[in-house]
Amino acid sequence: MAKTVVVIPTYNEIRSISAVTERVLRTVASADVLIVDDNSPDGTGDLADTMAESDPRIHVLHRSEKNGLGAAYAAGFRWALDRDFDYIVEMDADGSHQPEELPRLIALLDGGADMAIGTRWIPGGVIKNWPAYRKLISRAGTAYARILLQSKLHDLTSGYRGFRADSLRLIDFGTVNSQGYCFQIELAWLFERSGGRIGEFPITFVEREEGVSKMSTGIVVEALTKVTGWGLASAFGRAPERLSLPAAGATSR
């Protein structure tokens, strides 16, 4: 059985992290969980330490400050790669992503996908508790990124995804400098441009009931600016270097 770790970044998620972690471990008992805490002032990191003391499958990586989702994931990925996990999964801490859907993600990696993405915008995908304007903004942003980047992926900003470690190991995270949700776009586009095998599966996305959303104007501006720059660079033949992934051809499910 593949050795799997679920990386969960946290910042002020004390009201949700325990329940999310319990659901992950109940769904995939063989998995580990790595909580990457950015020095949360609400005590999330201390709670995570207490959880880790009672369960050897739970690990905690403390970072000194909050400096972006991308940096938190990059740190978590390096930690996992150093410990020879086979599959590395990322998931939000707020309960938006359903841990009960993990087996479908893992099945895509078992089937040979380099990356598996939980997608809201394909048949079977569901969004709960989002007002119409949030759906419109998300769909418009996704459409813009797909057009500019000439991407066939349906949910470039999804934060529910997993990777085969041998593919993720090829990335120089020093060159992936996006923060916020733009990190998700950059990583997915890098895999797609490199001919990676990418599997998509529909998910149920539930708006958080606890805590405060980390979405901000700065995150949106970063995504629009970088996507526009990447799209123009690609159009003029100056796109970033590709990865040398094990095989070519993307698959979607």
C-alpha positions as CSV (number, residue, x, y, z in Angstrom):
1,M,0.0,0.0,0.0
2,A,1.3,3.5,-0.9
3,K,2.6,5.6,1.9
4,T,0.3,8.6,2.0
5,V,0.5,12.0,3.9
6,V,-2.2,14.7,3.9
7,V,-0.7,18.1,4.2
8,I,-3.0,20.7,5.9
9,P,-1.8,24.3,6.2
10,T,-3.3,26.2,9.2
11,Y,-3.7,29.8,10.4
12,N,-6.2,30.4,13.1
13,E,-8.1,27.1,12.5
14,I,-8.4,26.0,16.1
15,R,-12.2,25.4,15.7
16,S,-11.9,23.0,12.8
17,I,-8.5,21.3,12.6
18,S,-9.3,18.6,15.1
19,A,-12.5,17.4,13.4
20,V,-10.9,17.5,9.9
21,T,-7.9,15.5,11.0
22,E,-10.1,12.9,12.7
23,R,-12.1,12.5,9.6
24,V,-9.0,12.1,7.4
25,L,-7.6,9.3,9.7
26,R,-11.0,7.6,10.0
27,T,-11.4,7.5,6.2
28,V,-7.8,6.4,5.4
29,A,-6.5,4.8,8.5
30,S,-3.1,4.1,6.9
31,A,-2.5,7.8,6.1
32,D,-0.5,10.3,8.0
33,V,-1.4,14.0,8.5
34,L,1.0,16.9,8.5
35,I,-0.3,20.1,9.9
36,V,1.7,23.1,8.8
37,D,1.0,25.9,11.2
38,D,2.0,29.5,10.5
39,N,2.3,30.6,14.1
40,S,-1.4,30.9,14.6
41,P,-2.2,33.4,17.4
42,D,-5.4,31.5,18.3
43,G,-3.4,28.4,19.5
44,T,-3.9,26.1,16.5
45,G,-0.3,25.1,16.7
46,D,-0.5,24.2,20.4
47,L,-3.7,22.1,19.7
48,A,-1.9,20.4,16.8
49,D,1.0,19.5,19.1
50,T,-1.4,18.0,21.6
51,M,-3.1,15.9,18.8
52,A,0.3,14.7,17.6
53,E,1.3,13.5,21.1
54,S,-1.8,11.2,21.2
55,D,-1.5,9.8,17.7
56,P,1.8,8.9,15.9
57,R,0.1,9.4,12.5
58,I,-0.2,13.2,13.2
59,H,2.8,15.5,12.7
60,V,3.2,19.2,13.1
61,L,5.5,21.6,11.2
62,H,5.7,25.0,12.9
63,R,6.6,28.1,10.8
64,S,7.6,31.4,12.3
65,E,5.1,33.6,10.5
66,K,2.2,33.7,8.0
67,N,3.8,34.3,4.6
68,G,1.5,32.6,2.1
69,L,-0.3,29.4,1.3
70,G,2.2,28.6,-1.4
71,A,5.2,28.8,1.0
72,A,3.3,26.7,3.5
73,Y,2.6,23.9,1.0
74,A,6.2,24.0,-0.3
75,A,7.5,23.5,3.2
76,G,5.1,20.7,3.8
77,F,6.0,19.0,0.5
78,R,9.7,19.2,1.3
79,W,9.0,17.6,4.7
80,A,7.0,14.8,3.1
81,L,9.6,14.2,0.4
82,D,12.4,14.0,2.9
83,R,10.4,11.2,4.7
84,D,9.8,9.1,1.5
85,F,6.0,9.3,1.3
86,D,4.7,7.9,-2.0
87,Y,1.6,10.1,-2.3
88,I,1.3,13.7,-1.0
89,V,-2.1,15.2,-0.7
90,E,-3.2,18.7,0.0
91,M,-6.4,19.7,1.7
92,D,-7.9,22.8,3.4
93,A,-8.2,22.9,7.2
94,D,-11.7,24.5,7.3
95,G,-13.8,21.5,6.3
96,S,-14.5,22.8,2.8
97,H,-12.9,19.6,1.4
98,Q,-14.5,16.4,2.4
99,P,-12.0,13.8,3.8
100,E,-14.5,11.1,2.9
101,E,-13.6,11.7,-0.8
102,L,-10.0,10.8,-0.3
103,P,-10.3,7.2,-1.5
104,R,-11.2,8.5,-5.0
105,L,-8.2,10.8,-5.1
106,I,-5.9,8.0,-4.0
107,A,-7.4,5.7,-6.6
108,L,-6.4,8.1,-9.4
109,L,-2.8,8.1,-8.1
110,D,-2.9,4.3,-7.8
111,G,-4.0,4.3,-11.4
112,G,-0.9,6.2,-12.5
113,A,-1.9,9.8,-12.4
114,D,1.0,12.2,-11.5
115,M,-1.6,14.6,-10.1
116,A,-5.2,14.2,-9.0
117,I,-7.5,17.2,-8.7
118,G,-10.8,17.4,-6.8
119,T,-12.9,19.5,-9.2
120,R,-16.0,21.5,-8.5
121,W,-16.8,22.4,-12.1
122,I,-17.4,19.0,-13.8
123,P,-20.6,16.8,-13.7
124,G,-21.0,15.5,-10.1
125,G,-19.3,18.5,-8.6
126,V,-21.3,20.3,-5.9
127,I,-20.9,23.6,-4.1
128,K,-22.8,24.1,-0.9
129,N,-23.6,27.4,0.9
130,W,-22.0,29.7,-1.7
131,P,-24.1,32.7,-2.8
132,A,-24.5,33.1,-6.6
133,Y,-21.9,35.9,-6.8
134,R,-19.2,33.7,-5.3
135,K,-19.9,31.0,-7.9
136,L,-19.9,33.6,-10.6
137,I,-16.5,35.0,-9.5
138,S,-15.0,31.5,-9.2
139,R,-16.3,30.4,-12.6
140,A,-15.2,33.6,-14.3
141,G,-11.7,33.3,-12.8
142,T,-11.3,29.7,-13.8
143,A,-12.5,30.5,-17.3
144,Y,-10.0,33.4,-17.6
145,A,-7.1,31.2,-16.5
146,R,-8.1,28.3,-18.8
147,I,-8.2,30.7,-21.8
148,L,-5.0,32.5,-21.0
149,L,-3.1,29.3,-20.2
150,Q,-4.7,27.2,-22.8
151,S,-5.5,24.7,-20.1
152,K,-7.9,21.8,-20.4
153,L,-8.2,21.5,-16.6
154,H,-11.6,22.4,-15.1
155,D,-10.7,23.7,-11.7
156,L,-7.2,25.2,-11.7
157,T,-7.6,26.8,-8.2
158,S,-8.8,23.7,-6.4
159,G,-6.9,23.1,-3.2
160,Y,-8.0,19.4,-3.0
161,R,-5.4,17.5,-4.9
162,G,-2.7,14.9,-4.6
163,F,0.6,14.1,-6.2
164,R,2.9,11.1,-6.8
165,A,6.1,11.9,-4.9
166,D,8.3,10.9,-7.8
167,S,6.7,13.6,-9.9
168,L,6.6,16.3,-7.2
169,R,10.3,15.6,-6.5
170,L,11.2,17.1,-9.9
171,I,10.0,20.6,-8.9
172,D,12.4,23.3,-7.8
173,F,10.1,25.1,-5.3
174,G,12.6,28.0,-5.3
175,T,11.2,28.9,-8.8
176,V,7.5,28.5,-7.8
177,N,7.0,31.9,-6.2
178,S,3.3,32.3,-6.2
179,Q,1.4,32.7,-2.9
180,G,-2.3,32.4,-2.2
181,Y,-4.5,30.4,-4.6
182,C,-2.2,31.4,-7.5
183,F,0.2,28.7,-6.2
184,Q,-2.5,26.1,-7.1
185,I,-2.8,27.5,-10.6
186,E,1.0,27.6,-11.2
187,L,1.5,24.0,-10.0
188,A,-1.3,22.6,-12.0
189,W,-0.2,24.4,-15.2
190,L,3.3,23.3,-14.7
191,F,2.2,19.6,-14.5
192,E,-0.1,20.1,-17.5
193,R,2.5,21.8,-19.7
194,S,4.9,19.0,-18.9
195,G,2.6,16.3,-20.2
196,G,1.8,15.0,-16.8
197,R,-1.0,12.5,-16.3
198,I,-3.7,14.5,-14.5
199,G,-6.9,12.9,-13.2
200,E,-9.9,15.0,-12.2
201,F,-12.8,13.8,-10.0
202,P,-15.9,15.6,-8.8
203,I,-16.0,16.9,-5.2
204,T,-18.5,18.4,-2.9
205,F,-17.2,21.7,-1.7
206,V,-18.8,23.1,1.5
207,E,-18.3,26.7,2.5
208,R,-16.6,27.0,5.9
209,E,-18.9,27.2,9.0
210,E,-16.1,28.0,11.4
211,G,-13.3,30.6,11.3
212,V,-12.6,33.4,8.8
213,S,-11.9,33.0,5.1
214,K,-8.3,33.8,4.0
215,M,-9.4,35.1,0.6
216,S,-8.4,38.7,0.1
217,T,-8.1,41.4,-2.6
218,G,-4.3,40.8,-2.7
219,I,-4.8,37.1,-3.5
220,V,-7.1,37.9,-6.4
221,V,-4.8,40.6,-7.8
222,E,-1.8,38.3,-7.6
223,A,-3.7,35.5,-9.5
224,L,-4.9,37.9,-12.2
225,T,-1.5,39.5,-12.6
226,K,0.5,36.3,-12.8
227,V,-2.0,34.4,-15.0
228,T,-2.0,37.3,-17.5
229,G,1.8,37.4,-17.4
230,W,2.1,33.6,-17.9
231,G,-0.4,33.7,-20.7
232,L,1.3,36.5,-22.6
233,A,4.8,34.9,-22.1
234,S,3.5,31.6,-23.4
235,A,1.9,33.3,-26.4
236,F,5.3,34.8,-27.3
237,G,7.2,31.6,-26.7
238,R,8.7,32.6,-23.3
239,A,6.8,30.2,-21.0
240,P,8.6,28.7,-17.9
241,E,10.6,25.5,-18.3
242,R,8.7,22.2,-18.3
243,L,9.3,19.3,-16.0
244,S,10.7,16.0,-17.3
245,L,7.9,13.9,-16.0
246,P,8.0,10.0,-16.2
247,A,5.4,9.8,-19.0
248,A,3.3,11.9,-21.3
249,G,-0.4,12.2,-21.8
250,A,-3.0,13.7,-19.5
251,T,-6.1,11.8,-18.4
252,S,-9.3,13.1,-16.9
253,R,-12.0,11.2,-15.0
